[in-house]
Amino acid sequence: MEIGPEFWEGLLKIIGVNIVLSGDNAVVIALASRSLPPHMRSKAIWLGAGGAVGLRLIFSFFIVELMAVPYLKLIGALLLLWIGVKMLVPEHDAHGEDGDGKSATNATIWGAIKTIIVADAVMSLDNVIAIAAAANGNVLLIAIGLIISVPLIIYGSTLILKFLIKYPILVMFGAGLIGWIAGEIWLSDPAVIGWTHHILDTYGHWLETASAALGAAFVVALGSLIAARKKRVTAAATHVVDLAAKENK
């Protein structure tokens, strides 16, 4: 295959697309792995990034058929809303144990990886479309684009994770971003695209922005509410346990 100016132009487009779109995946991976023990975070990031790229590779072969499936993006948007809310709710207590008092390390890492893969499965649909469009059907360029996305996702996840640990308030913004993406994705589902495009063409793109903002607000509000309730329940349970321990002394 001849490698000429068109090839290099397509490669530059793919690099740009990957830089922009890999950020969403990196945020999800960083959020899902932030509560893991330090020695488990790298494993979750690598497996999560590998899962993201693997999904993109699979989707690249079936993307045209997948995008024509009605309700797929609607279901994906609901999954992203659930994931965004879940990111704001602490899974375990301060001792890193589950409700039965057992170590939750193994369950947590696989739970984080499952969360990453589900979110990537939804977000990778649009990512693959952008990469395929930039590659203009060139299989080699698509493969190169997938390979390039690995270090971008891993490095981005590692960098974002450091900020999330140092500044926990950023977790809320990350969860809100996931809700924002969920609010955008459903608008292009084949089941609703007829009337959503009519509204967008008639009244401008306010619907897209309003839907995305509503998704972000929903995730932050519900996630914060559940997290606060869980915190109160945990504090009350801890207080009861402490009182029982004092009485037994």
C-alpha positions as CSV (number, residue, x, y, z in Angstrom):
1,M,0.0,0.0,0.0
2,E,1.3,3.4,-1.0
3,I,2.0,5.8,1.9
4,G,1.6,9.3,0.5
5,P,0.4,12.7,1.7
6,E,-3.2,11.4,2.2
7,F,-1.9,8.7,4.6
8,W,0.0,11.2,6.8
9,E,-2.9,13.6,6.7
10,G,-5.2,10.9,7.9
11,L,-2.7,9.9,10.6
12,L,-2.6,13.4,11.9
13,K,-6.4,13.5,12.0
14,I,-6.5,10.3,13.9
15,I,-3.9,11.5,16.5
16,G,-6.0,14.6,17.0
17,V,-9.2,12.6,17.4
18,N,-7.5,10.2,19.9
19,I,-6.2,13.1,22.0
20,V,-9.7,14.6,22.2
21,L,-11.8,11.5,22.6
22,S,-9.5,9.4,24.9
23,G,-10.1,12.0,27.6
24,D,-13.5,10.6,28.4
25,N,-12.2,7.0,28.7
26,A,-9.3,8.3,30.9
27,V,-11.8,10.0,33.2
28,V,-13.9,6.9,33.7
29,I,-10.8,4.7,34.3
30,A,-9.4,7.2,36.8
31,L,-12.7,7.5,38.7
32,A,-13.3,3.8,38.8
33,S,-9.8,3.0,40.1
34,R,-9.4,5.9,42.6
35,S,-10.7,4.0,45.6
36,L,-8.4,0.9,45.0
37,P,-5.3,0.3,47.1
38,P,-2.3,2.0,45.4
39,H,-0.8,-1.4,44.3
40,M,-4.0,-2.3,42.5
41,R,-4.5,1.0,40.6
42,S,-2.0,0.3,37.8
43,K,-3.5,-3.1,37.2
44,A,-7.0,-1.6,36.9
45,I,-5.7,1.2,34.6
46,W,-3.9,-1.3,32.3
47,L,-6.8,-3.7,32.1
48,G,-9.3,-0.9,31.7
49,A,-7.3,0.7,28.8
50,G,-6.9,-2.8,27.2
51,G,-10.6,-3.3,27.5
52,A,-11.3,0.1,25.9
53,V,-9.0,-0.6,22.9
54,G,-10.3,-4.1,22.5
55,L,-13.9,-2.8,22.4
56,R,-12.9,-0.2,19.8
57,L,-11.2,-3.0,17.7
58,I,-14.4,-5.1,17.8
59,F,-16.7,-2.1,17.1
60,S,-14.6,-1.1,14.1
61,F,-15.7,-4.3,12.3
62,F,-19.4,-3.9,13.2
63,I,-19.8,-0.1,13.6
64,V,-22.2,0.5,10.7
65,E,-24.6,-2.3,11.9
66,L,-24.3,-1.3,15.5
67,M,-25.2,2.4,14.9
68,A,-28.3,1.3,13.1
69,V,-29.7,-0.7,16.1
70,P,-32.6,1.2,17.6
71,Y,-32.5,1.9,21.4
72,L,-28.8,0.9,21.7
73,K,-27.7,4.4,22.5
74,L,-30.7,5.0,24.8
75,I,-29.7,2.0,26.8
76,G,-26.1,3.1,26.8
77,A,-27.1,6.6,28.1
78,L,-29.0,5.0,31.0
79,L,-26.0,2.9,31.8
80,L,-23.7,5.9,31.8
81,L,-26.1,7.7,34.1
82,W,-26.0,4.8,36.5
83,I,-22.2,4.7,36.3
84,G,-21.9,8.4,37.0
85,V,-24.1,8.1,40.1
86,K,-22.1,5.1,41.2
87,M,-18.9,7.0,41.0
88,L,-20.1,9.4,43.7
89,V,-21.2,6.7,46.1
90,P,-18.5,5.2,48.3
91,E,-18.5,1.4,48.0
92,H,-16.8,0.5,51.2
93,D,-16.2,1.9,54.7
94,A,-13.0,3.4,55.9
95,H,-11.5,0.0,56.7
96,G,-11.9,-1.2,53.2
97,E,-14.3,-3.9,54.1
98,D,-17.7,-4.8,52.7
99,G,-20.9,-5.3,54.7
100,D,-19.9,-8.7,55.9
101,G,-16.6,-7.5,57.3
102,K,-14.5,-9.3,54.6
103,S,-11.7,-7.8,52.6
104,A,-13.1,-6.3,49.5
105,T,-9.9,-5.7,47.5
106,N,-10.5,-8.4,44.9
107,A,-14.2,-7.6,44.5
108,T,-13.4,-3.9,44.2
109,I,-10.8,-4.3,41.4
110,W,-13.0,-6.5,39.3
111,G,-15.9,-4.2,40.0
112,A,-13.8,-1.3,38.8
113,I,-12.8,-3.1,35.7
114,K,-16.4,-4.1,34.9
115,T,-17.5,-0.5,35.4
116,I,-14.7,0.7,33.0
117,I,-15.6,-1.8,30.3
118,V,-19.4,-1.0,30.4
119,A,-18.7,2.7,30.2
120,D,-16.1,2.2,27.4
121,A,-18.6,0.0,25.5
122,V,-21.0,3.0,25.4
123,M,-18.5,5.8,24.7
124,S,-16.4,3.8,22.2
125,L,-19.2,3.7,19.7
126,D,-18.8,7.4,18.8
127,N,-15.0,7.2,19.2
128,V,-14.7,4.5,16.6
129,I,-17.0,6.4,14.2
130,A,-14.6,9.4,14.5
131,I,-11.5,7.3,14.0
132,A,-13.0,5.5,11.0
133,A,-14.0,8.8,9.4
134,A,-10.6,10.3,9.9
135,A,-9.0,7.1,8.4
136,N,-11.4,7.3,5.5
137,G,-11.8,3.5,5.5
138,N,-8.0,2.8,5.6
139,V,-7.6,-0.4,7.7
140,L,-4.0,0.3,8.5
141,L,-4.8,3.8,9.8
142,I,-7.6,2.5,11.9
143,A,-5.2,-0.1,13.4
144,I,-2.6,2.6,14.1
145,G,-5.3,4.8,15.6
146,L,-6.2,2.0,18.0
147,I,-2.6,1.4,19.0
148,I,-2.0,5.2,19.6
149,S,-5.0,5.3,21.9
150,V,-3.4,2.9,24.4
151,P,-0.7,5.1,25.8
152,L,-3.0,8.1,25.6
153,I,-5.6,6.4,27.8
154,I,-3.1,5.0,30.2
155,Y,-1.1,8.2,30.6
156,G,-4.3,10.3,30.8
157,S,-5.9,7.9,33.4
158,T,-2.7,8.0,35.5
159,L,-2.5,11.8,35.4
160,I,-6.2,12.3,36.1
161,L,-6.1,9.8,39.0
162,K,-3.4,11.8,40.7
163,F,-5.6,14.9,40.6
164,L,-8.6,13.0,41.8
165,I,-6.7,11.7,44.8
166,K,-5.2,15.1,45.6
167,Y,-8.4,17.0,45.0
168,P,-11.5,14.8,45.8
169,I,-13.9,17.6,44.8
170,L,-12.9,16.8,41.1
171,V,-14.7,13.5,41.5
172,M,-18.0,15.4,41.3
173,F,-16.9,17.1,38.1
174,G,-15.8,13.8,36.6
175,A,-19.1,12.1,37.4
176,G,-20.9,15.2,36.0
177,L,-18.9,14.7,32.7
178,I,-20.2,11.2,32.5
179,G,-23.7,12.5,33.0
180,W,-23.1,15.1,30.3
181,I,-22.0,12.5,27.8
182,A,-25.1,10.4,28.6
183,G,-27.3,13.4,27.9
184,E,-25.7,13.8,24.5
185,I,-25.6,10.2,23.4
186,W,-29.3,9.3,23.3
187,L,-30.1,12.2,20.9
188,S,-28.6,10.3,18.0
189,D,-30.3,7.0,18.6
190,P,-32.1,5.7,15.5
191,A,-35.3,5.4,17.6
192,V,-35.5,9.1,18.3
193,I,-33.2,10.7,15.8
194,G,-36.1,11.8,13.5
195,W,-37.7,14.2,16.0
196,T,-34.5,15.2,17.8
197,H,-32.9,16.3,14.5
198,H,-36.1,18.1,13.5
199,I,-35.9,20.1,16.8
200,L,-32.2,20.8,16.3
201,D,-32.7,22.0,12.8
202,T,-35.7,24.1,13.7
203,Y,-34.6,25.7,17.0
204,G,-30.9,25.3,17.1
205,H,-28.7,23.1,19.3
206,W,-30.2,24.2,22.6
207,L,-31.7,20.7,23.0
208,E,-28.3,19.1,22.9
209,T,-26.8,21.4,25.5
210,A,-29.9,21.3,27.7
211,S,-30.0,17.5,27.6
212,A,-26.3,17.2,28.4
213,A,-26.7,19.7,31.3
214,L,-29.7,17.8,32.6
215,G,-27.7,14.5,32.5
216,A,-24.8,16.1,34.4
217,A,-27.2,17.7,37.0
218,F,-29.1,14.4,37.5
219,V,-25.9,12.4,38.2
220,V,-24.4,15.0,40.6
221,A,-27.7,15.5,42.5
222,L,-28.7,11.8,42.8
223,G,-25.1,10.6,43.5
224,S,-24.6,13.2,46.2
225,L,-27.9,12.4,47.8
226,I,-27.2,8.7,47.9
227,A,-23.6,9.3,49.1
228,A,-24.8,11.5,51.9
229,R,-27.4,9.0,53.0
230,K,-24.9,6.2,53.0
231,K,-22.5,8.3,55.0
232,R,-25.2,8.9,57.7
233,V,-26.1,5.2,57.8
234,T,-22.4,4.2,58.1
235,A,-21.8,6.8,60.8
236,A,-24.8,5.6,62.8
237,A,-23.8,1.9,62.4
238,T,-20.2,2.8,63.6
239,H,-21.6,4.7,66.6
240,V,-23.7,1.6,67.6
241,V,-20.7,-0.7,67.2
242,D,-18.6,1.6,69.3
243,L,-21.2,1.8,72.1
244,A,-21.6,-2.0,72.1
245,A,-17.8,-2.4,72.3
246,K,-17.7,0.0,75.3
247,E,-20.4,-1.8,77.1
248,N,-18.6,-5.2,76.7
249,K,-15.4,-3.8,78.3
